[in-house]
Amino acid sequence: MIALPKLDFEEVLQKLTGFLVTEIEKTRMKKAVLGLSGGLDSALVAALAARALGRENVTGILMPYRTSSAKSIEDALKVVENTGINSLKIEISAAVDAFAANNMTNPDFSRKGRLGNIMARTRMMTLFDFSAANGAIVLGTGNKSEIELGYFTMFGDGASALNPIGSLYKTDIFEFARYLGLPASVIEKAPSADLFEGQTDEGEIGYSYQTMDPVIHAIADLKLSEEEIVKEGFDEKLVCFVKNRINSMRYKRDVPIIAKI
């Protein structure tokens, strides 16, 4: 059965820290900023940035909404302690609520996705404003699984200047984080954007990353057809779901899709 390629994490570490050093030098900036959610992806980016730039040159910003989990804040602070980076805590509740209260296009925010998107975009505005004020490049924290599936908010958590982990599948992120010695509580908890109480990535998507990642790899990297992947022993319903999701979310990955003449 198709499996993800085995990675040499020491080699990956050198490549990704080298990427950050090289690309940030091109910008003539010396600092970096990222959103620190208490989740695994942002923890890994914080660790990579601290190694590449020096922990004193990296700032992680905690941006809770009033319904955010206290555990997420606790885990984010564990990452700060583990990596030694600088940190700020900026509440986004007032900004998000003000937009929601004054939204004239459709004031019905009963759908959790809409309010979650506003939170994600408010957080990214906060990061880019910090970037402008402090000369710090904004680092992305989206992994390849999320990117291929379109499981991110356009111009929200999907926006950044540099993304060091966008070629790593979520399955690899777990292993890499263990290799780097990141806090166990961050590694072991269910992946979540913490947009509303009880929200998890895999609960919303319907499959675990461990189940989906080999199929994403087969489609995105190996360019195999659905029929070929099913013949390898994968569930036909799973393969169809992943294929359709990747195809339908292209507009989020290739932003914007520009007409050719």
Order of alpha helices (4+ residues) and beta strands (2+ residues): alpha-beta-alpha-beta-alpha-beta-alpha-alpha-beta-alpha-alpha-alpha-alpha-alpha-alpha-alpha-alpha
